[in-house]
Amino acid sequence: MRKLTSWISYKEDCDFSIYNIPFGIFSTKNKSPRLGIAIGDKVLDLAGVAKQGFFDKIKIDKKVFSQNTLNDFISTGKPKTKKVRLTLQKLLSGKSSALQDFPKLFHNQSAVKMHLPVAIGDYTDFYSSIEHATNVGMMFRDPANALLPNWRHIPVGYHGRSSSIIVSGENIKRPKGQLMMKDAKRPVYKPSQRVDFELEMGFIIGKDSALGKPVSIEKAEDHIFGLALFNDWSARDIQKWEYVPLGPFLGKNFASSLSPWIVTLEALDPFRVQGPKQKPAVQPYLKYSGLQNYDINLDVSITPNKGSENIVSHSNFKFMYWNMIQQLAHHTVNGCNVRVGDLMASGTISGKDVNSYGSMLEIAWAGSKPITLNDGTQRKFINDNDTVTMRGYAEKEGVRVGFGEVKAKILPSD
Ligand code: MN
């Protein structure tokens, strides 16, 4: 890897190193939301950078940097967005640069407000971790036949809802709904007793595809702009009662949290790894070559009200059985089109051992094995006023590219 340094100082374990340059939407006091990148503990104002002429050679419309979503910027296409990222990397690296004459374009991350980075058109959630699908199958169906017959042939997914996707830091009211209590004859309407997180990664579509024209697996990467952390909040009791026969609905769509910085596929390139062996062989349209999984360390923590943080899971994005290009090739194989700003989420990312499970459903095994937090309280699921935080980063040979965090607090129902 080419060694880079930056004249912006940051700690070795900083997620937003010179190798990263993730894009997001931020606002400062009395100024409207606009594009920024994260470097160290700063946000660099791209509307300002564009105004000063630093992108003039790229021939990109300056207006895209003053928008309140990344969509128009992403729509300019990868050749341009890559050049913007590389221009910024160059301006921020080394010992000095012309950008140093514009200190007002840098803001402390702690002083800005981050917004949902993308206007999300459609949102699809996959179910692509074999460990997660096996655990759920063991709990709810048949331990001997935990995986359904389609699972190793199809990257299983469902269409979710984009209106309730919120940015990290926004809190969530505990959802109410119909629950079928144990041994009851009729459902009751009350607050969910089983609010859970799902540790996921999401990817943002970077290029439209045409209706009726599948995106081939070879071309799929061209359609992926970047990735973010994603918490697919789930109400297990609402989900359990409603999901037959059409799948997830109100148990899922009350909220999902997205981290504010979109890390580009280019920034993640050094962290590619081989994925798990797929057996039996997949259909030809799902056959891929090269390294298509990414070694991204993922953590989940629970912080009770006024309490301290408890890490409850260490997982990794590399565990995914189905990778992103397979998901996208499958999603479009029937002619379904995708659009810039669509979000595709991985599904809960669990590893093989209990410390790497990506949901409380698995960690506490459907409530049968509660965990004890460092304040002595127990958890089967998420309590009122608990904050759930997810973090993720890739690291190799001293190079770190991270995602920051996605967090939200569960507030009591009305
Ligand atoms: Mn999910």
Residues whose N, C-alpha, C, O or C-beta is under 5 A from the ligand:
A	BS01	MN	D125 F126 E198 D232 G347 T348
